[in-house]
Amino acid sequence: MSDPDRRLSPEQRVAFRAFVRDHHPDRGGDPAVFTAGMDRFRIADAADAVGTDAGPPANTHDPMSFPVRLGVALIRTWRRRHDPS
């Protein structure tokens, strides 16, 4: 997980997210187990990167244009202010 722009296979992504969800210290996990697991994922990531032509980083998503981001922010603000609860 050293390069956030690198595309992960769906299996790798599911495994990584499940590990973080189960072992993150902010969610009640053991910090030592979390650190060791992150090191294990980094080593596996480095091993996968050896021998591959990385090239330019892959864009994992197209960023929303400014007008779209502004519209989403306005809708969220309106909903927060007008939420009856």
C-alpha positions in Angstrom: 0.0 0.0 0.0 3.0 2.2 -0.5 1.5 4.0 -3.6 -2.1 5.0 -3.2 -2.5 5.6 -6.9 -1.5 2.0 -7.8 -4.5 0.0 -8.8 -5.2 -3.0 -6.5 -6.9 -6.2 -7.5 -10.3 -6.5 -6.0 -9.1 -9.4 -3.8 -6.2 -7.3 -2.5 -8.4 -4.3 -1.7 -11.0 -6.5 0.1 -8.2 -8.2 2.2 -6.6 -4.9 3.1 -9.8 -3.1 4.0 -11.0 -6.1 6.1 -7.6 -6.2 8.0 -7.8 -2.4 8.7 -11.4 -2.6 9.8 -10.7 -5.5 12.2 -7.4 -4.4 13.6 -7.2 -0.6 13.5 -6.3 0.8 17.0 -9.0 3.5 16.7 -11.6 0.7 16.4 -10.3 -1.2 19.4 -7.6 -3.3 17.7 -4.2 -4.0 19.2 -1.6 -1.4 17.9 1.2 -4.0 17.7 -0.9 -6.4 15.6 -1.9 -3.5 13.4 1.7 -2.3 12.8 2.9 -5.8 12.1 0.1 -6.4 9.7 0.7 -3.1 7.9 4.4 -4.1 7.6 3.3 -7.4 6.1 1.1 -5.6 3.5 3.9 -3.2 2.6 6.4 -6.1 2.1 3.8 -8.0 -0.1 3.2 -4.7 -2.0 6.9 -4.3 -2.6 7.3 -7.9 -3.7 4.5 -7.3 -6.2 6.1 -4.2 -7.6 9.5 -5.8 -8.2 9.9 -6.8 -11.9 6.9 -4.7 -13.1 7.1 -1.7 -15.3 5.2 0.8 -13.2 5.0 3.6 -15.7 3.0 6.7 -14.8 0.6 6.3 -11.8 -2.8 5.1 -12.8 -5.7 7.5 -12.1 -8.1 5.5 -10.0 -11.0 7.8 -10.5 -11.9 11.0 -12.4 -12.2 13.9 -10.0 -15.5 15.8 -10.0 -15.4 19.1 -11.7 -15.6 22.2 -9.5 -19.3 23.0 -10.3 -20.3 19.4 -9.4 -18.3 19.6 -6.1 -19.9 22.9 -5.3 -23.3 21.6 -5.9 -22.7 18.5 -3.7 -21.4 20.8 -0.9 -24.5 23.1 -1.2 -26.9 20.1 -1.0 -25.1 18.6 2.0 -25.1 22.0 3.8 -28.8 22.5 3.1 -29.6 19.0 4.4 -27.6 19.6 7.6 -29.4 22.9 8.3 -32.8 21.6 7.5 -32.6 18.1 9.1 -35.5 17.9 11.6 -33.6 15.8 14.1 
